[in-house]
Structures are given as structure tokens and as C-alpha cells.
Amino acid sequence: MSRRLLAGLIAVIVLVAAAAYLAHHAGKTREENIVRIGTLRGGVSTLDVILEEKLDAKNGFTIKPLYFTRTLDLANALEKGDLDVAIIPVEFVAKLREKGLDIIIIAVDFPQNQAIIASNKSSIKSLSDLRKARIGAFKPTGTYAMFTAYMKTLEGFNPDPSTVNMPPPQLLQALARGDVDAIVVWEPLASKAVAEMGGRIIATYGELWRQWSRGKWGDNGAMIAYAARGEWARKHPDLIARLQEARATAAKQWNNNPQLAEKILIEKYGLTPKAAELCRKRLRMVEEKWVTREMAENIKAVWTLAKQGGYIKTSPEELAREAFWHGQ
């Protein structure tokens, strides 16, 4: 083989190897810039705005959204490592940490928006009237546990014996038929019940929180958070920072752009314009990028409330150790 031919062959081999190396690392970089985020179907969050406005791409990463019907399925995916981040109730984070999972809250999305809604066919006018009422609620949730705690501490009675357990969609149907006197639901179901089914808000969780907390932990308790697998979070602090930036921008857009928020509620969640307007007004997103010290104390108070309702058994202080991402 001539030297010229050998040199040419070596050059080709080097070029092929270089191309393969670059392709491999380019693919690896793209993969590292993908965040797999799980959320429940029917659950409003800033993720809706991020995807609508392409805020992930604008911050140099890509979100792969994964939707789940059941909270248990979402939790299993998070535990197996099929997700990097989950958008879930803060008390559910406590439940996962109680099981020994390394889950970290990286941002609070919005405060409690649940409401106790009475049927127009019922005579219920106040919380005290719930003592003799038929109440509809989805019992395997932190929302119900906190409702129980609120009623026990503020009204002095246990609502469990008179509460009928049913999935969220069935709650609205039961209220409309008059099968129950009142229901305990969150957004966007609460606004749908009021605007489209003639329901009346008897009390909001924000109001109950202020009575229960007596001003110690802010105006309202945290409800929904972005929670990440601890191992993944510690390996990708820069990616978390970009996700936090995108989420905070989305929160500001939701809060300051009524047309955008209501468009999402109408198109994605099937709300009527009237229900969408009410939901948008009731649902204000948290604009803070990361978990502040005050937010951490607020979340621990929510966990205390959930513990009073029997949702968790472990001390909130114990569960809170290394549970929050305070920013870098």
C-alpha cells in the first residue's frame, strides 16, 4: 500500500471517529438538557404556561411532559426514576419522604385553592351546618385530611362519618344531582361547580388556613410544588436553575395576562368563559423562583395540618431535613 493511500485511509478513519465522537456528545448534551416532568391530568399548573409559551426552549432546555391519571402511578414513576420532577401537592411530598424517598421541593407553584361548595338545593350556609350534611370528598388525598383537621380544630367535629368517598369528576355530578349537600374540591373543579353548576362557596381553604394558623405562617398554605428526585437534582443544579426561571416567568405571565390564563383553562380544561375567569381569579401563582426560608416554614405547617388529619404520621421537622432546594 502506498504511503499516500495509507495517509488517506488514516485521515478517513480519523474523520469518522471525530464525527462519531461529536455525534455522541451532541446527543448526550441534548439528553442532559431534557427534564421529564410528571403531572396529573386535569391539574392546572405553571407547566401549562411553560409549554404554551415555549419557556423551556427560551431557557435552554426541553421539557418532556408525562401525564398521569392516578397520583399513585405518578409516585411510582418518580420512585423508579422514570421522572426527574413531579408537580404534586406538598403534603404528598411528605408522604413520599415518609416512605424513605429522596424527594426535594425545588419550587412552590401555588397556595391552597380548595373550597367547600354547597349545593343550591341544600340549606347549608355555614361550616357549622356541615355537622348534619352529606359531604362528598375524595378521601385518599391530603385535601381531605386537611379538611378533617380543619373541621376538628375549628368546628369541633369529625366529618368522616357523614362523608361519601368518590373520585373528583363524580363529585361534581353528585352535587348537581343533589346526592350530597356539599363537596370538597380544588381548582379547576371548584370554579366549574360554582360557575356551571350553581354551587355556592361556603368556605375556602385560604380562609380556614388563616383561622387555623393565626397569622404564624403566611396568608395561605402551600398546595402544589415542583418536587425533584434528590439524586437528579444534585447532579443538575444548572438545569434546576433554568427550570426555576422558566416556572417563575410562567407564574408572572399567568398572574398578569388574564387572556393567556383563561385561554389555557378554556382550551385545555374545557371550562366555560365564566368558569375560566373565576378560576383565574382564584388561582394566583407563586412568582418566587426557589423555596425561601419562609416558604419552608409554611410547608412544614401544612405538613402539621396534614398530620392532624391523619395523612402522615412522622414529625414534619424530621421530614423537612434536606427537603428543600433553597437556590444556589
N, C-alpha and C positions, 0 to 999 in steps of 0.2 A: 504494500500500500504506500503510495507516495506521501511525502510529508504534507503537501498541500491538501490532499484528500483527508488525511488524518486530522489536520488542523481544522478543516471544515466540519468534520464529524464531531470533533470535540466542541466546537462552537455551537453546533446544533443541540448537543446534549446539555450544554450549559444553559442555553436559552430555554429549552424545555423545562429544565429543573427550576430555573428562575421563575418561569411563568406558573409552574405548579405551586411554587412557594408563595408567590404573590396571590394566586387564586385562593389558596388555603387560608392565608392570613386575612384576606379580604372577607372571605366567608365567615371566618371566626369573628372578625370585628363586627360584621352585620349581626351575627348571632348574639354577641355580647351586648349589643345595643337594643335587643328586644326584651321587653318586660311583659311577662304573661300575667295578666290581671283577671282575677275571677270575681264575678258579682252575681247577685241573684236576679233572675228575670222579674221585671216589674218593680225593681228597686231603683229609684231616682238617685243620682249622684253626679258629682262633677265630671265623672268619666263620660257622661253623655255630651257635655260641652267640649271636653278634650277631643273626642272623636269627631264631633260635628265641625269644630274649628281647626282640626288637624294640629293641635297644640303640641302633640308628641313630636311630630316631624320638625316643627318650628324650634324645638328644644334639643334636636339632635338624637332622638331615639324613636323606637317604634313600639307601640302597644299592641299586643295580641290579646284581644278581649275574649274571655271564655264565660259563657252564661250557664247558670245552674238553676234548676227548679227547686231543689231542696238544700237547705243550709248544711245538712249532714254530708251531702255529696261534695259541696264546696270545701268543707272542712277536711274530708278525706283526700281531696286533690291537693290541698295545701300541705297536709301531713306527708303525702307520698312524694312531694317535690314537683308535682305537675304544674304548680303555680308558683310565682315569685311573690305576688302581692294579692291580697283579698280585700274587698270592700265589704266590711261586716260591722255589726253592732259592737260597741266597745265591751259590753258585758259578755259577748261571745268570745272575745279575745281572752277574757279572764277564764272562761270555761276551758278554752284550749290550753292555756298556760297551766291550769289546774291539772290537766291530763299529762303535763310534762313537756308540752311542745314549746319549742323556742320561737315564739312569735312576738314581733316588736311592732308597736304602733308608731308609724312614721308621720302621720298627719291626721288631724280631726277634720272630717268633711262637713258635718253639720250637727246642730244640737237636737234634742228631743222634739219631735213634731207630732207625737202620738196624741190622740184625742179620744175622749169618751163621748160617744154620739148617741143621742136618744132618738127613737122613732117619733114622728109626729102623731102616731096613733097611741103613744103612751102618755101617761100623766107625769112622767119624770121631769122635774125642774131643777133638782139639785143633787149633789152627791149623796146626801142622806137618804134620798128616795131610792137609791140603788140597793138598800138593805132588803127590800122585798121584790126586787126586779129580776127578770130573767135576762142575764147578761151573756152576750156572745163574745168569745175571745179564742185566740189560738194559743193554747196553754203551753206547748213546748217552746216558749220563747222568753227572752229577757223582758220583753214588753209586758207580758202577763205577770211575770214575777214581780216587776216593779209596780204594776197596778195593785197586786195583792199587798205589797209593802205599803204603798200609799194609803190604801183603804184601812189597813190595820192601824197605822200610826196616826193618820189624820182624821179618820172617821170612826175608828174603834170597832170595826167588824171585819170578818173574814169573808170575802166574796166567793170563795171557791165552791161552796155547796150549791150556789144558785147560778154558777157559770157553766154554759154549754161550750164544749170544745169543738171547734170547726176550723177548717182552713180559711185563709183570708178571703178568697173570692166568694165563698159561701156565706161569709159574714154579711156582706152587702145584700145578698139575696134574702137572707133570713130577716134582716132589718126591714127590707122593702115589703116582705110578706107579713110582717108583724109576728114572726115566730119568736123573736126576742124583743125586749123593751129597749135595750141599749147594746152597743158594741164597742170594743176597744180596738182601734186600728191606727195605722200610721199612714203617711203620705206615699203615693197619691190617692190611696183608698179613702182617706178621711175627707178630702175635698170632693171626691166623687160622690160619697154618701151625702154630703151636705148640698152640693150644687145640683146633683142629678136625681137624688132620691128623697129629698125633703127632710134629711136628718138635721138634728139640732145639736150643736156642740154644748155639752154640759160643763166640761172642764178640759183643759189642755194639760199635757204633762209639764209644760213650762210653768203654768200656774201652780200645779201640785209641787213641782220642784222647789219653787220659791217658798212655799209653806213648809215643806219638809226640811230644806237646808237652812232656812232663816238667814239667808244672805251670806253664808260662810264660803260657798264655793261657786260664786258667779250667778248670773241671772237665769241660767238654764244648764241642764246636764248634757254632756256629750252623748250623741247617739251613734253616729256612723263614723268609722275611721278607715284609713288605709293601713292595713297591717301586713308586714312582710315577714318572710322566713328569716330568722336571725342570721343563719349561716350565709344566705344570699345577700342580705343587707350589708354585712360586714365586708363582703368581698366586692361590693359595688357601691361605695359611698357616693361616687360621682354621678352614677345613674340615679340614685335616690334623690340627689340634689336636683337633677333635671326633672324628675317626676314631680317633686315637690313644687318646683317652679311652674310647671305646666298646670298642676292642680290648683295652685293659688291664683294663677291667671284665669283659669276656668271659673273659679269661685267669684272673682270680681266681675267677670262677664255675666254670670248668672244674676248677680245682685244688681247690676247696673244696666242690663239690657233686657227689659221685660219681653220684648218681641222675640228674642232668641230663646229665652226660658220657656215661654208659652208655646212657641213653635215646637220645641222638643216634647213638651208634655202632650200636645195635641197629636203630633205625628207618631211618636214612639210609644206613648202610653194610652192613646185613644181617649183622652179627656175631651170634653166639650170645651169651647172657649171660656165659658163661665167657670167651669171646674178648674181649668188651667190657670186662670187668673187668680183664683182663690189659693190654689196650691203654690203658685209662685210667690204670693204674698206671705204665706205661712212658712215657706221653706227658704231660709236665708243661709247661704253657705259661709263657712269659716274661711277668712282670707289669709290667716296666718300660715306661713309656709310649713313650719315644723311644730313639734309639741313643746310648748313653753312649760315652765315650772308650774304656772297657774293651771294650765290645761291638765297636767299630770295629776295635780291635786283634785281637780274636778272629776277626772276619770276614776280616781280611787274612791271618790264619794259615790259615783254611780255604781261602782262595784259593791260598795257597802249597802246601797239600796237593794241591789240585786241579791245580795246575801240575805238581807232581811226577808226577801220574798222567797228564799229557798232555791235560787237559781245556781248559786255556788256555795261551797262550804268553807273554803280556805280564806284566811285573812287577806284582805285587799293589800295590806302593806307587804305581805310576803309575795303575793302575785306580782306586785309592782316592781320588784327588784330587776333592774335591767330590762324593763318592759317598754321603755320609751326612747325614741330617737330624737334627741334634742337639737340636732343640727351640728354641723362640723365647723 
